[in-house]
Amino acid sequence: MSTNRRQFIRQAGTLAAGVAGLSLLDNPLFAAPAPAKPFFEISLAQWSLHKALFKKELDNLDFPAKARKDFGISVVEYVNQFFKDKAKDEAYLNELLKRCKDNGVTNHLIMCDGEGELGDADEAARTKAVENHYKWVDAAAFLGCKTIRVNAAGKGTAEEVAKRAADGLHRLGEYGAKAGINVIVENHGGYSSNGQWLSGVMKSVNLKNVGTLPDFGNFCIKRDSANWMNCLESYDRYVGTQELMPFAKGVSAKSYDFDEKGNCIETDYYKMLKIVKESGFKGYIGIEYEGSKLSEDDGIRRTKELLERVAKSMK
């Protein structure tokens, strides 16, 4: 056999092996499996930017674009006080929808405050509070949201407020159901920060579209009247979250401070997300940064990085 023929055969064999290897890689049966997706998706709670919004450094209409462009987050959660007088303003809501569409952003929920106590002892005042929320149910439906977040508040004993809050939530839930909107309650101070109490209210309401929004950090039951930042009595955040997860239609990832490794100081995210995952939850976990040591933008980024890192470790 000539030298040229031997070289030709050797080169052809090498090429054939390369082609065979390439075909195996291209074959889906032999390709590396795609990385598993986290059991949740990340959304951004508008309250994370409340300082900028209150200072008028950021406008509510610009929130969707900022979420997408600055943080790579395409699902947002609004706070009603940043467009308080716009719930029935269709021109405004249409503009907000346009901004969302232009930036590929999905609206998830509206957090509603300042509309009265759904557990008010006075029946007329309670009815007024329920009806005050109707416009936000309608606005949520208009914006393509799935949910509004409300508060289960009132004055009286734990038993009295639970009964009244269940009444208010049931009536509001019935209205929400007609529009395909969930009504969810956050552990947001007072009795609602007691996981056992709030889960009991949920059982009393017993409506499919009424649920909870467990917040990792809002488990202060009693605050110092002289210094609101000082919590006098708190509920175990891990126990509370576990009690609220069976009714959860969203989760709020509260964060304040981080250590040098990027972990949240006040909450063990590995432990907390394990509780969330084991509940069977599959939905949105909203970033809600409230710290002061980092800028709002950096706090949001740190929380997002932490959520992604913990999720990756749980696959």
Residue frames as qw, qx, qy, qz and C-alpha x, y, z in Angstrom:
[[0.000, 0.891, 0.454, 0.000, 0.00, 0.00, 0.00],
 [0.409, 0.521, -0.031, 0.749, 1.37, 3.40, -0.92],
 [0.257, -0.183, -0.456, 0.832, 2.12, 6.10, 1.64],
 [0.249, -0.085, -0.136, -0.955, -0.52, 8.38, 0.14],
 [0.599, -0.296, -0.616, -0.417, -3.16, 5.65, 0.39],
 [0.525, -0.296, -0.673, 0.428, -2.28, 4.93, 4.06],
 [0.080, -0.095, -0.241, 0.963, -2.51, 8.65, 4.89],
 [0.403, -0.182, -0.381, -0.812, -5.85, 8.86, 3.14],
 [0.626, -0.337, -0.693, -0.118, -7.29, 5.93, 5.10],
 [0.413, -0.242, -0.557, 0.678, -5.94, 7.28, 8.40],
 [0.081, 0.022, 0.046, -0.995, -7.43, 10.75, 7.75],
 [0.513, -0.239, -0.525, -0.635, -10.77, 9.26, 6.66],
 [0.583, -0.333, -0.721, 0.172, -10.93, 7.17, 9.84],
 [0.239, -0.193, -0.404, 0.862, -10.20, 10.20, 12.00],
 [0.267, -0.065, -0.193, -0.942, -12.88, 12.20, 10.20],
 [0.574, -0.289, -0.671, -0.370, -15.41, 9.39, 10.52],
 [0.476, -0.320, -0.673, 0.467, -14.77, 9.13, 14.25],
 [0.046, -0.123, -0.201, 0.971, -15.22, 12.86, 14.60],
 [0.424, -0.151, -0.405, -0.796, -18.46, 12.79, 12.66],
 [0.582, -0.316, -0.747, -0.053, -19.70, 9.84, 14.71],
 [0.333, -0.275, -0.551, 0.714, -18.88, 11.68, 17.94],
 [0.138, 0.033, -0.036, -0.989, -20.61, 14.79, 16.66],
 [0.503, -0.239, -0.593, -0.582, -23.72, 12.85, 15.70],
 [0.506, -0.352, -0.740, 0.268, -23.91, 11.40, 19.20],
 [0.160, -0.236, -0.344, 0.894, -23.70, 14.85, 20.73],
 [0.289, -0.014, -0.263, -0.920, -26.38, 16.12, 18.37],
 [0.481, -0.287, -0.783, -0.270, -28.65, 13.19, 19.16],
 [0.446, -0.573, 0.127, -0.676, -31.08, 14.17, 21.96],
 [0.925, -0.281, -0.244, -0.079, -30.78, 10.68, 23.40],
 [0.794, -0.031, -0.236, 0.560, -27.10, 11.31, 24.16],
 [0.120, 0.670, -0.069, 0.729, -27.16, 15.08, 24.82],
 [0.216, -0.031, -0.652, 0.726, -26.54, 16.38, 28.33],
 [0.146, -0.695, -0.704, -0.007, -29.83, 16.94, 30.17],
 [0.025, 0.678, 0.064, 0.732, -31.00, 20.54, 30.43],
 [0.135, 0.075, -0.650, 0.744, -30.61, 22.01, 33.92],
 [0.194, -0.591, -0.782, 0.024, -33.76, 21.63, 36.00],
 [0.078, -0.620, -0.098, -0.775, -35.77, 24.77, 36.56],
 [0.036, -0.099, 0.656, -0.747, -36.33, 26.03, 40.12],
 [0.061, -0.470, -0.879, 0.051, -39.65, 25.09, 41.70],
 [0.012, 0.826, 0.389, -0.409, -40.56, 28.78, 41.82],
 [0.438, 0.597, 0.211, 0.638, -40.29, 31.92, 39.68],
 [0.353, -0.333, -0.284, 0.827, -38.97, 35.22, 40.96],
 [0.071, 0.834, 0.405, 0.368, -41.12, 38.35, 41.00],
 [0.331, 0.132, -0.270, 0.895, -40.31, 41.83, 42.29],
 [0.213, -0.766, -0.576, 0.188, -42.40, 43.49, 44.98],
 [0.221, 0.784, 0.120, 0.568, -42.65, 47.23, 44.37],
 [0.530, -0.847, -0.026, -0.039, -42.10, 47.92, 48.06],
 [0.821, -0.135, 0.085, 0.549, -38.45, 47.05, 47.49],
 [0.377, 0.312, 0.178, 0.854, -38.20, 50.45, 45.80],
 [0.197, -0.829, -0.523, 0.013, -40.46, 52.40, 48.18],
 [0.384, -0.615, -0.025, 0.688, -37.77, 54.95, 49.08],
 [0.220, -0.046, 0.502, 0.835, -37.22, 55.90, 45.44],
 [0.061, -0.570, -0.709, -0.410, -40.96, 55.99, 44.81],
 [0.295, -0.811, -0.424, 0.276, -41.72, 58.19, 47.83],
 [0.329, -0.556, 0.151, 0.748, -38.90, 60.56, 46.82],
 [0.577, 0.749, 0.144, -0.294, -40.34, 60.71, 43.29],
 [0.136, -0.595, 0.687, 0.395, -37.05, 59.35, 41.93],
 [0.029, 0.047, 0.943, 0.327, -39.08, 56.57, 40.36],
 [0.551, 0.065, -0.004, -0.832, -42.60, 56.76, 38.97],
 [0.699, 0.049, 0.648, -0.299, -45.06, 53.89, 39.22],
 [0.766, 0.591, 0.019, -0.252, -45.37, 53.79, 35.42],
 [0.384, 0.710, -0.590, 0.020, -41.62, 53.19, 35.13],
 [0.615, -0.429, 0.617, -0.240, -41.56, 50.30, 37.60],
 [0.938, 0.215, 0.265, -0.058, -42.12, 47.49, 35.05],
 [0.627, 0.716, -0.239, 0.192, -39.26, 48.72, 32.83],
 [0.130, -0.740, 0.585, -0.305, -36.90, 49.05, 35.78],
 [0.818, -0.236, 0.483, -0.206, -37.72, 45.55, 37.00],
 [0.910, 0.371, 0.166, 0.077, -36.87, 44.07, 33.61],
 [0.527, 0.764, -0.218, 0.302, -33.93, 46.23, 32.54],
 [0.097, -0.753, 0.517, -0.396, -32.13, 46.67, 35.87],
 [0.520, -0.369, 0.700, -0.323, -32.80, 43.31, 37.53],
 [0.276, 0.172, -0.875, -0.358, -33.83, 40.92, 34.76],
 [0.199, 0.255, 0.852, -0.411, -37.18, 40.27, 36.48],
 [0.165, -0.130, -0.586, -0.783, -40.25, 39.99, 34.29],
 [0.412, -0.577, -0.685, -0.169, -43.01, 39.57, 36.89],
 [0.093, 0.298, -0.303, 0.900, -44.05, 42.46, 39.16],
 [0.335, -0.597, -0.709, 0.170, -46.12, 43.11, 42.26],
 [0.038, 0.595, 0.075, 0.799, -47.57, 46.59, 42.80],
 [0.213, -0.363, -0.634, 0.649, -48.40, 48.54, 45.97],
 [0.101, 0.761, 0.599, 0.228, -51.67, 50.46, 45.69],
 [0.249, -0.844, -0.177, 0.440, -50.44, 53.57, 47.51],
 [0.341, -0.345, 0.411, 0.772, -48.13, 54.39, 44.58],
 [0.114, -0.161, -0.551, -0.811, -51.14, 54.84, 42.28],
 [0.086, 0.285, 0.765, -0.571, -53.82, 55.32, 44.91],
 [0.392, 0.528, 0.234, -0.717, -56.12, 57.52, 42.81],
 [0.295, 0.416, -0.623, -0.593, -55.72, 55.52, 39.59],
 [0.375, 0.037, 0.917, -0.134, -57.67, 52.34, 40.36],
 [0.500, 0.606, 0.590, -0.187, -60.53, 53.44, 38.09],
 [0.177, 0.790, -0.256, -0.528, -58.48, 55.49, 35.62],
 [0.892, 0.279, 0.350, 0.070, -58.56, 53.36, 32.47],
 [0.487, 0.839, -0.193, 0.147, -56.26, 55.69, 30.54],
 [0.222, -0.748, 0.600, -0.176, -53.63, 55.36, 33.26],
 [0.776, -0.174, 0.599, -0.093, -54.06, 51.61, 33.57],
 [0.822, 0.548, 0.151, 0.048, -53.82, 51.23, 29.79],
 [0.263, 0.860, -0.406, 0.163, -50.57, 53.19, 29.80],
 [0.488, -0.542, 0.664, -0.163, -49.24, 50.93, 32.56],
 [0.879, 0.169, 0.442, -0.052, -50.26, 47.88, 30.51],
 [0.633, 0.762, -0.111, 0.081, -48.48, 49.33, 27.47],
 [0.054, -0.793, 0.585, -0.160, -45.28, 49.80, 29.49],
 [0.713, -0.260, 0.639, -0.128, -45.52, 46.19, 30.63],
 [0.855, 0.442, 0.271, -0.004, -46.07, 44.89, 27.09],
 [0.410, 0.862, -0.283, 0.092, -43.20, 46.98, 25.73],
 [0.075, -0.678, 0.693, -0.232, -40.86, 45.44, 28.30],
 [0.652, 0.057, -0.748, -0.110, -42.17, 41.88, 28.35],
 [0.045, -0.175, 0.710, -0.681, -43.41, 42.19, 31.92],
 [0.452, -0.412, -0.746, -0.264, -46.27, 40.24, 33.52],
 [0.324, -0.466, 0.279, -0.775, -48.41, 41.73, 36.30],
 [0.399, -0.068, -0.900, 0.159, -48.91, 39.39, 39.23],
 [0.348, -0.637, -0.663, 0.184, -50.60, 41.17, 42.15],
 [0.023, -0.674, 0.037, -0.737, -51.52, 44.44, 43.82],
 [0.407, -0.242, -0.678, 0.563, -50.78, 44.90, 47.52],
 [0.207, -0.687, -0.345, -0.605, -53.65, 46.88, 49.04],
 [0.370, -0.279, -0.565, 0.683, -53.39, 49.00, 52.17],
 [0.018, 0.162, 0.160, -0.974, -55.36, 51.89, 53.64],
 [0.368, -0.209, -0.569, -0.705, -58.81, 50.71, 52.56],
 [0.666, -0.401, 0.119, -0.617, -60.23, 49.96, 56.01],
 [0.211, -0.324, 0.892, -0.233, -60.15, 46.98, 58.33],
 [0.569, -0.021, -0.684, -0.456, -61.72, 43.79, 57.01],
 [0.488, -0.284, -0.790, 0.242, -62.11, 42.68, 60.62],
 [0.110, -0.313, 0.180, -0.926, -63.69, 45.90, 61.88],
 [0.036, 0.239, 0.851, -0.466, -66.00, 45.46, 64.86],
 [0.395, 0.474, 0.220, -0.755, -68.54, 47.82, 63.31],
 [0.622, 0.305, 0.708, 0.136, -70.45, 45.94, 60.63],
 [0.412, 0.888, 0.181, -0.092, -71.06, 49.02, 58.50],
 [0.071, -0.849, 0.474, 0.223, -67.38, 49.95, 58.62],
 [0.544, -0.203, 0.789, 0.202, -66.45, 46.37, 57.77],
 [0.603, 0.592, 0.533, 0.043, -68.80, 46.41, 54.80],
 [0.225, 0.956, -0.106, -0.159, -67.27, 49.71, 53.68],
 [0.315, -0.631, 0.663, 0.250, -63.79, 48.19, 53.92],
 [0.632, 0.162, 0.741, 0.161, -64.87, 45.21, 51.82],
 [0.493, 0.788, 0.368, 0.021, -66.40, 47.48, 49.18],
 [0.044, -0.912, 0.299, 0.279, -63.35, 49.79, 49.20],
 [0.440, -0.372, 0.750, 0.325, -61.34, 46.84, 47.89],
 [0.700, 0.508, 0.498, -0.068, -63.67, 46.20, 44.96],
 [0.387, 0.895, -0.145, -0.168, -61.94, 48.80, 42.80],
 [0.151, -0.662, 0.722, 0.135, -58.60, 47.06, 43.34],
 [0.653, 0.114, 0.749, 0.008, -60.09, 43.71, 42.35],
 [0.594, 0.752, 0.270, -0.095, -61.33, 45.37, 39.18],
 [0.134, 0.889, -0.409, -0.154, -57.97, 47.10, 38.57],
 [0.457, -0.396, 0.789, 0.109, -56.13, 43.82, 39.11],
 [0.687, 0.377, 0.622, 0.012, -58.35, 42.09, 36.55],
 [0.424, 0.895, 0.013, -0.137, -57.82, 44.98, 34.10],
 [0.010, -0.816, 0.568, 0.102, -54.04, 44.74, 34.48],
 [0.802, 0.263, -0.528, -0.097, -54.01, 40.96, 34.08],
 [0.121, -0.451, 0.752, -0.465, -53.03, 40.31, 37.68],
 [0.546, -0.174, -0.810, -0.122, -54.10, 37.11, 39.39],
 [0.556, -0.449, -0.603, 0.354, -54.24, 38.41, 42.94],
 [0.091, -0.782, 0.130, -0.603, -54.70, 41.25, 45.40],
 [0.521, -0.086, -0.671, 0.520, -53.05, 41.21, 48.82],
 [0.367, -0.725, -0.147, -0.565, -55.12, 42.55, 51.73],
 [0.096, 0.314, -0.709, 0.624, -54.83, 42.74, 55.52],
 [0.576, -0.486, -0.641, -0.148, -56.83, 40.83, 58.14],
 [0.217, 0.139, -0.454, 0.853, -56.96, 43.53, 60.79],
 [0.454, -0.644, -0.400, -0.468, -59.37, 44.65, 63.48],
 [0.081, -0.440, 0.562, -0.695, -59.71, 45.47, 67.16],
 [0.835, -0.299, 0.017, -0.461, -60.83, 43.07, 69.86],
 [0.685, -0.391, 0.615, -0.014, -59.82, 39.67, 71.13],
 [0.076, -0.324, 0.833, 0.442, -58.12, 37.19, 68.83],
 [0.258, 0.338, 0.905, 0.000, -61.35, 35.20, 68.56],
 [0.276, 0.766, 0.365, -0.451, -63.47, 38.28, 67.82],
 [0.147, 0.702, -0.397, -0.573, -61.16, 39.63, 65.12],
 [0.187, -0.133, 0.923, 0.310, -60.79, 36.18, 63.56],
 [0.323, 0.521, 0.779, -0.133, -64.56, 35.84, 63.19],
 [0.257, 0.843, 0.148, -0.450, -64.98, 39.33, 61.72],
 [0.017, -0.598, 0.609, 0.520, -61.96, 39.03, 59.42],
 [0.294, 0.092, 0.929, 0.206, -63.29, 35.73, 58.10],
 [0.339, 0.714, 0.560, -0.249, -66.60, 37.46, 57.34],
 [0.160, 0.843, -0.160, -0.488, -64.91, 40.36, 55.53],
 [0.130, -0.431, 0.788, 0.421, -62.56, 38.09, 53.60],
 [0.392, 0.294, 0.870, 0.048, -65.39, 35.76, 52.58],
 [0.355, 0.812, 0.355, -0.298, -67.43, 38.61, 51.15],
 [0.102, 0.795, -0.407, -0.439, -64.43, 40.09, 49.35],
 [0.311, -0.225, 0.884, 0.266, -63.43, 36.64, 48.14],
 [0.484, 0.516, 0.703, -0.074, -66.84, 36.11, 46.59],
 [0.317, 0.889, 0.014, -0.329, -66.50, 39.38, 44.69],
 [0.108, -0.656, 0.658, 0.354, -62.97, 38.46, 43.62],
 [0.513, 0.048, 0.849, 0.114, -64.07, 35.05, 42.39],
 [0.528, 0.724, 0.401, -0.191, -66.43, 36.68, 39.89],
 [0.299, 0.899, -0.269, -0.171, -63.46, 38.47, 38.34],
 [0.926, 0.221, -0.216, 0.218, -61.12, 35.49, 38.61],
 [0.168, 0.708, -0.427, 0.537, -59.00, 37.25, 41.22],
 [0.683, -0.247, -0.602, 0.333, -57.44, 35.72, 44.34],
 [0.293, -0.837, 0.114, -0.447, -57.64, 37.55, 47.66],
 [0.797, -0.021, -0.476, 0.372, -54.67, 36.77, 49.87],
 [0.442, -0.885, 0.025, -0.147, -53.59, 37.85, 53.34],
 [0.527, 0.485, -0.506, 0.480, -50.04, 38.57, 54.40],
 [0.642, -0.536, -0.386, 0.389, -48.75, 38.09, 57.91],
 [0.266, 0.615, 0.081, 0.738, -48.58, 41.85, 58.40],
 [0.003, 0.293, -0.457, 0.840, -48.52, 42.56, 62.12],
 [0.598, -0.196, 0.272, -0.728, -50.87, 41.99, 65.04],
 [0.800, -0.022, 0.530, -0.280, -52.88, 38.81, 65.05],
 [0.809, 0.556, -0.095, -0.163, -52.08, 38.15, 61.37],
 [0.277, 0.681, -0.664, 0.134, -48.43, 37.55, 62.28],
 [0.538, -0.239, 0.754, -0.292, -49.50, 34.54, 64.32],
 [0.247, 0.206, -0.818, -0.477, -49.39, 31.68, 61.83],
 [0.003, -0.263, -0.950, 0.167, -51.85, 29.58, 63.78],
 [0.234, 0.552, 0.406, -0.690, -54.35, 32.44, 64.00],
 [0.336, 0.499, -0.342, -0.722, -54.17, 33.30, 60.28],
 [0.182, 0.081, -0.933, -0.300, -54.35, 29.68, 59.15],
 [0.110, 0.387, 0.834, -0.377, -57.46, 29.35, 61.33],
 [0.322, 0.567, 0.098, -0.752, -59.02, 32.33, 59.58],
 [0.269, 0.333, -0.699, -0.573, -58.31, 30.70, 56.22],
 [0.054, -0.149, -0.987, 0.006, -60.07, 27.54, 57.33],
 [0.201, 0.524, 0.589, -0.582, -63.08, 29.60, 58.40],
 [0.324, 0.530, -0.226, -0.750, -63.26, 31.46, 55.08],
 [0.591, 0.083, 0.800, 0.060, -62.96, 28.21, 53.13],
 [0.596, 0.753, 0.084, -0.265, -62.88, 29.70, 49.62],
 [0.870, 0.162, 0.225, 0.407, -60.54, 28.45, 46.90],
 [0.440, 0.673, 0.056, 0.592, -59.52, 31.96, 45.84],
 [0.330, -0.873, 0.176, -0.312, -58.78, 33.21, 49.37],
 [0.903, -0.011, -0.272, 0.333, -55.34, 32.37, 50.70],
 [0.523, -0.784, 0.051, 0.332, -52.14, 33.63, 52.24],
 [0.538, 0.743, -0.242, 0.317, -48.94, 35.42, 51.29],
 [0.799, -0.501, -0.085, 0.322, -46.33, 34.13, 53.77],
 [0.239, 0.890, -0.253, 0.294, -43.70, 36.83, 54.35],
 [0.771, 0.074, -0.482, 0.410, -40.37, 35.59, 55.68],
 [0.336, 0.182, -0.395, 0.836, -39.91, 38.63, 57.91],
 [0.339, -0.408, -0.022, -0.847, -43.30, 39.90, 59.10],
 [0.644, -0.326, -0.692, 0.004, -43.79, 37.86, 62.23],
 [0.116, 0.089, -0.483, 0.863, -43.81, 40.65, 64.80],
 [0.255, -0.587, -0.762, -0.097, -47.02, 40.33, 66.83],
 [0.303, -0.900, -0.286, 0.129, -46.48, 43.30, 69.17],
 [0.520, 0.465, -0.075, 0.712, -44.40, 46.44, 68.64],
 [0.353, -0.391, -0.367, 0.767, -43.16, 49.12, 71.01],
 [0.150, 0.880, 0.448, 0.049, -45.54, 52.08, 70.76],
 [0.221, -0.891, 0.135, 0.374, -42.65, 54.45, 71.50],
 [0.028, -0.578, 0.679, 0.451, -40.38, 52.88, 68.90],
 [0.852, 0.301, 0.047, -0.427, -42.20, 51.05, 66.13],
 [0.573, 0.539, -0.617, -0.033, -39.00, 49.39, 64.92],
 [0.092, -0.346, 0.846, -0.396, -38.65, 47.61, 68.27],
 [0.699, -0.161, -0.567, -0.405, -40.54, 44.30, 68.27],
 [0.419, -0.452, 0.559, -0.555, -41.71, 43.26, 71.74],
 [0.696, -0.012, 0.686, -0.215, -43.21, 39.90, 70.77],
 [0.401, 0.460, -0.587, -0.532, -42.56, 37.79, 67.70],
 [0.928, 0.078, 0.256, -0.260, -43.77, 34.49, 66.26],
 [0.566, -0.308, 0.667, 0.374, -41.34, 31.85, 65.03],
 [0.386, 0.574, -0.308, -0.653, -40.93, 32.67, 61.34],
 [0.172, 0.229, -0.917, -0.279, -40.25, 29.08, 60.30],
 [0.155, 0.311, 0.891, -0.293, -43.21, 27.67, 62.20],
 [0.335, 0.593, 0.257, -0.686, -45.41, 30.49, 60.93],
 [0.321, 0.467, -0.557, -0.607, -44.39, 30.00, 57.32],
 [0.063, 0.018, -0.993, -0.097, -45.02, 26.27, 57.58],
 [0.217, 0.445, 0.741, -0.453, -48.50, 26.94, 58.97],
 [0.349, 0.650, 0.069, -0.671, -49.35, 29.41, 56.20],
 [0.002, 0.356, -0.752, -0.555, -47.95, 27.51, 53.22],
 [0.267, 0.306, 0.912, 0.058, -50.98, 25.18, 52.76],
 [0.246, 0.811, 0.479, -0.227, -52.99, 28.30, 51.85],
 [0.238, -0.591, 0.266, 0.723, -50.24, 30.19, 49.99],
 [0.627, 0.682, 0.361, 0.110, -50.84, 31.70, 46.56],
 [0.383, 0.798, -0.211, 0.414, -47.56, 33.61, 46.66],
 [0.761, -0.432, -0.205, 0.439, -44.53, 34.03, 48.91],
 [0.093, 0.968, -0.102, 0.209, -42.69, 37.17, 49.97],
 [0.821, 0.011, -0.227, 0.524, -38.90, 36.86, 50.31],
 [0.221, -0.969, 0.012, -0.105, -38.19, 39.59, 52.86],
 [0.787, 0.050, -0.173, 0.590, -34.57, 40.63, 53.32],
 [0.228, -0.971, -0.017, 0.064, -32.70, 43.29, 55.26],
 [0.127, -0.824, 0.543, 0.099, -29.00, 42.55, 55.74],
 [0.934, 0.288, -0.208, 0.028, -26.48, 40.12, 54.28],
 [0.682, -0.596, 0.319, 0.279, -23.26, 38.58, 55.54],
 [0.047, -0.670, 0.565, 0.479, -19.96, 38.41, 53.63],
 [0.291, -0.008, 0.917, 0.272, -21.10, 35.20, 51.91],
 [0.285, -0.064, -0.457, -0.840, -24.28, 36.82, 50.60],
 [0.309, -0.395, -0.865, 0.011, -26.62, 35.04, 53.00],
 [0.336, -0.688, -0.183, -0.617, -29.53, 36.85, 54.62],
 [0.122, 0.312, -0.692, 0.639, -28.65, 37.52, 58.26],
 [0.470, -0.120, 0.430, -0.761, -32.12, 37.47, 59.81],
 [0.878, 0.161, 0.187, -0.411, -33.55, 34.54, 57.83],
 [0.402, -0.283, 0.829, 0.266, -32.03, 31.20, 56.88],
 [0.571, 0.417, -0.256, -0.659, -33.12, 31.04, 53.23],
 [0.309, 0.202, -0.917, -0.150, -32.04, 27.40, 52.89],
 [0.068, 0.199, 0.880, -0.427, -34.30, 26.41, 55.78],
 [0.394, 0.433, 0.272, -0.763, -37.13, 28.68, 54.65],
 [0.513, 0.397, -0.469, -0.599, -37.13, 27.58, 51.02],
 [0.155, 0.064, -0.986, 0.015, -37.03, 23.95, 52.10],
 [0.252, 0.349, 0.695, -0.576, -40.30, 24.59, 53.98],
 [0.462, 0.505, -0.072, -0.725, -41.76, 26.30, 50.92],
 [0.373, 0.328, -0.771, -0.399, -40.72, 23.50, 48.57],
 [0.046, -0.043, -0.981, 0.182, -41.91, 20.68, 50.82],
 [0.395, 0.365, 0.470, -0.700, -45.37, 22.30, 50.93],
 [0.505, 0.406, 0.716, 0.259, -45.69, 21.59, 47.21],
 [0.150, 0.852, 0.124, -0.485, -45.74, 25.29, 46.34],
 [0.520, 0.151, 0.495, 0.679, -45.05, 26.18, 42.72],
 [0.124, 0.915, 0.374, 0.088, -45.51, 29.85, 42.00],
 [0.318, 0.744, -0.126, 0.574, -43.96, 33.27, 42.45],
 [0.613, -0.528, -0.289, 0.512, -41.62, 34.26, 45.24],
 [0.194, 0.910, 0.129, 0.343, -41.48, 38.03, 45.38],
 [0.561, 0.068, -0.301, 0.768, -38.34, 39.90, 46.37],
 [0.252, -0.900, -0.228, -0.272, -39.09, 42.45, 49.10],
 [0.600, 0.088, -0.328, 0.724, -35.89, 44.15, 50.23],
 [0.289, -0.897, -0.253, -0.218, -36.31, 46.52, 53.17],
 [0.732, -0.322, -0.145, 0.583, -32.75, 47.00, 54.38],
 [0.015, 0.997, 0.022, -0.074, -30.87, 50.25, 54.81],
 [0.561, -0.565, 0.428, 0.428, -27.21, 49.20, 54.61],
 [0.403, 0.078, 0.665, 0.624, -27.38, 48.59, 50.88],
 [0.298, 0.189, -0.200, -0.914, -29.07, 50.70, 48.23],
 [0.754, 0.225, 0.365, -0.498, -32.49, 49.46, 47.15],
 [0.714, 0.544, -0.364, -0.250, -31.07, 48.34, 43.81],
 [0.251, 0.469, -0.828, 0.177, -28.18, 46.43, 45.41],
 [0.455, -0.116, 0.716, -0.517, -30.48, 44.89, 48.01],
 [0.824, 0.341, 0.092, -0.444, -32.76, 43.59, 45.27],
 [0.606, 0.551, -0.569, -0.068, -29.79, 42.12, 43.41],
 [0.039, -0.388, 0.851, -0.352, -28.42, 40.44, 46.53],
 [0.645, 0.049, 0.556, -0.522, -31.80, 38.90, 47.31],
 [0.806, 0.462, -0.152, -0.337, -32.20, 37.67, 43.74],
 [0.404, 0.540, -0.733, 0.089, -28.73, 36.12, 43.78],
 [0.284, -0.251, 0.805, -0.456, -29.50, 34.42, 47.09],
 [0.778, 0.215, 0.317, -0.498, -32.80, 32.98, 45.86],
 [0.746, 0.527, -0.357, -0.196, -31.14, 31.66, 42.70],
 [0.198, 0.508, -0.807, 0.229, -28.23, 30.16, 44.62],
 [0.465, -0.119, 0.730, -0.486, -30.45, 28.41, 47.15],
 [0.819, 0.341, 0.103, -0.450, -32.79, 27.15, 44.41],
 [0.587, 0.559, -0.579, -0.085, -29.83, 25.69, 42.53],
 [0.020, -0.385, 0.858, -0.340, -28.68, 23.82, 45.64],
 [0.590, 0.035, 0.585, -0.555, -32.11, 22.25, 46.07],
 [0.683, 0.366, -0.392, -0.496, -32.35, 20.52, 42.68]]
